[in-house]
Amino acid sequence: MRREPTRAGGPARLPGWFARLGYYLPAEGGGNGTSWRAAPGIGLMLGHSHALSGGVAGLAAGIFLHLPIPQTGALAGFTAGMALLPDLDKCGSSPARSLGFVSEAVAWVFGRISGGHRHATHSFLGIAVFTALAWVSCHFRADWGGKAGLALLMTLSVSAALEALHIARGHVADLAGIAVAAATVWYGYGLRFIPIAVLLGCATHITGDMLTDSGCMLGYPWSRYRFHLLPEPLAFTTGTLPEILIIDPILSAAVLALAVWIVDPGWLQAQWGA
């Protein structure tokens, strides 16, 4: 059964109109709390931001590779889901909640193997491992092992993306994930884009987390130095208003602009030059 966040002992909703958007604050004790913006109960970067950034990366890659519109859309959709994979190292994160106890169990295993949240899965090693696992699953799709790995990857990522983007929830998102996984496993739909989507998604996720005050240990397990893209006065704590009021709108605008560019680049150029 899917575990729903609660106010007592679990994530609480953001106040006011943010609550109507379905945003949650993780339970108390998340995050490192070092920023002046930090507040009790704030931790994981919102899955919504990661999924949006993955979609932006997928659309940009499709434009760069001159892919047809349907294939660009598939790559963007896949990348949006794969951008949530690094947070499989923590139970309660967007991908961990996507399939109920199944994804929570996967997250528990990843968390133990990777060393904890924002350790191995948020490093160059994590990007390489996730991408390699995706390639192996695709390459051995004819075998039952490959089918199982590919089905789990696609079901989990698609379901998590739909929930993170507030497109579908609960069993509807699960069924959509299963449908996409079935099309990929049995018919090979979008198969060649999956390793690319995993590579782009994981890299985009880590880049986003490096904007926060926690940063990422890119060299883990060989180095525990945390890399940041912003100086401390500008770095924000994950899940706080800067992410919701600044990062999310920028990413949403980028998705819209790239989508328009794909459909009608001439119109966008005309508007830009007006």
N, C-alpha and C positions, 0 to 999 in steps of 0.2 A: 504494500500500500504506500502511496506517495506521502511523504512527510511534509506537512504544511508548516510554515513558520508561525510562531505564536509570540505573544507579547511576554509571557512569563517564561523565562529561561531560554528564549530563542530570539531570532531577529525581530525587530520592531519596525513598523512602517515609519517613513519620513512624515513629518507633520504636514497638514494643509493639503494643497492641491497636488503635491508630489505623491501623496498616498493614492490618489485616484489613478496615477500612472503605474502603480504596482511596484514602486521601488521599495526595497527593504534595506534596513541597516543590519549588518551582522551582529551577532550576540556580543555582549561586553567581553572585552579581552582581545579582540581582533586588532591587527595592525600593530605598528610599533609605537604609535602615540608620541612621536618626537616632534612633530610639526606644531607650530603655534595654532594651527587650525584643528588640531586633533581634539576629539571629544570622546567621552566614554561611549562604547558600543559601536565604534566605526572600525572596519577592518578591510575586507576584500574589496578590490576595485569591482564596480558593478559589471555584471556580465553583459549588460546592454551596451556599454561603451566598447567592450572587447569585440562583441559581435559586429557592431557598426564599423569599427576600425578594420576588421577582417573583410567586411563587404567592400569598403573603400579600396583596400589592397587588391581584392579580386577583380573589381571593375577596372582599376588602373592597369593590372596585368593583362586583362583581356584586351584593352585598348592598345597596349604596347605590343602585344603579340598579334594584333589585327585579326582577332577571332570574330566569327559571326556572332550576331546578337544572342541567339539561344545558348551558344557555348560560353559566351562571356557571362551571361546570367547564371549558368550552372557553376562556373568557376567562382563567381562572387558569392553565390549561395553556399557552396562548399567551404569557401574560405571563412565566411562568417561563422560557420559552425566549428571549424578547426581552430579558430582563434580562441576558443574557450578551453581547448585541451590542456594547456599548462596548469590550469586551476584544478585539474583532477588530483592534485596532491593534497587537497583539503576537503574533508567531508563538510557538506553544507554549502559548497560553492554552486554556481549555476550548473555546470556539467554534472556534478555529483548528485544534484537533486533531480536531474532530468528523467531518469528511469527508476526512481524510487530506490528500493533496497539494492537492486542490481548495480546501478551506478554508484551508490554509496559504498558498496563493497569494493568496486573497482577503485574508487577514490581512496579508500582505507589502505588498499594494497599499494597504490602508487605513493601515498604519503609515507608509508613505512620504508619503501625501497628508495625513494628519492631523498630522504632525509628531512622532510617537512615542507611546509609551505614556502614557496619562493626559494627553493634550493635547486636540486638537479633539473626539475622540469622548467625552470626559468633561467637556463644557462645554454651555452652553445652545445653542450653535450645533450641537453634535453631536446633541443631542436633537431639534432642529428638522429637521436634515438626515435623520436616520434615519426620523423620523415622516413627513416629506414623501416620501421614497423609497417607504415602505410604502404611503402613500395613492396615489401615482402608479401603483404596481404593481397595486393593487386596482382603481383607476379604469379602467385600461387593460387589464384582464384579458382582454378579447376580442382584443387584439393579441398578436402573438408576443413582442414586447418585454416587455409586461406579464406574460405567462405565464412567461417566462424569469426575470424578476426576482422574481416571486412564488414560483416554484418553488424558486429558490435560497434565498430568505429563509426559507421554511417548512421546507425540508429541513434547512438548517443549524441553525436555532433549535431544532427539535424533536429532532434527533439530539443536539445539544449538551446540551439539558435532560435528556434521558434518561440520558446518560452522567454529567452532573454530579450528578444525583440518585441515581445508582447503581441505576436501574431496568432499564436495558439497556446493553449495551456492543458495541463493534465493529460488525459488519455488521448485527446485529439492530437496533441503534439507527438505522443508516443506512436500513434497509428501512422501519422505522416512520416515519422522517422523510419518506421518499419517498411512503409511503402517505398521510400527512396532507397533504403538498404536492399530491398528485394529487387528493384530495378537494376541496381548496381551489381549485385551479386550474380543474378541469373542472366541478365542481358548485357552487362558490361557498360551501362549508361554512365558516361562521364568518367570512365575508369582512368584515363590518362591524366585527368586533372587532379586526382586525389592526392598524390604525393606533392604536387606543386601547391595545392591548397593547404596541406599540412605545413609545408615549409613556410609559406607566406603567412599563414594564420598564426603559427607559433612565434615567428619573428615579430609580427605586428603586436601580438599580445605582450611580449617582453618589452618592446619599445614603449608601449603604453605604460607599463608598470615602472619603467625607468623615469617617467615624468613625475612619479610620486616620491614622497620623502623616504620611502623604504628602499627604493632602488632594486637592483637585481644583481646577484652574484654570477656574472656571465662566465667566470672561469671555474665555477664549482664542478667537481670537488677539490680541484687543485688550488684554488684561491677563493677566499671568502670575502674579498673586497667587493663592496657594493657600488655598482656604477649608476650614475644619475645623469639625466639629460638637462636638468634644470638646477640652478643654484637653490639653496635652502629657502631664501625669501619667496621664490616662485613655485617651488615644489608643493604639491598639495597632498593631503591625506586621502587615501582611497575612500570613495563613497560619500565624500562631502560635497557641499554646494559648488565649488569650482568645477568639479567633474560634471555635475548635472547641468549647471547653468552655462558653462563655457565649452567643455570638451564635447559633450553630447550634441549641442547645436552645431558646432563646427563639423563634426563627423556626419551629422544628418544632412547638412548643406552640401558636403562633399559627395555623399551618395547621390543626392538629387542632381547635382551638377554633372557628375560623371554619367549618370543614366541618361540625362538629356543629351550629353555629348555623343553618346553611343547611338541614340535614336536619330538625332538631327544636329550634327556638329555645326552646320551653317547657321542655324537659329541661335545657338549659344554664342557663336562668334559675333553675330550681328548685335545681340544684346550687350555683349561686352564692349563693343566698339561704339555703342550708341551714347 
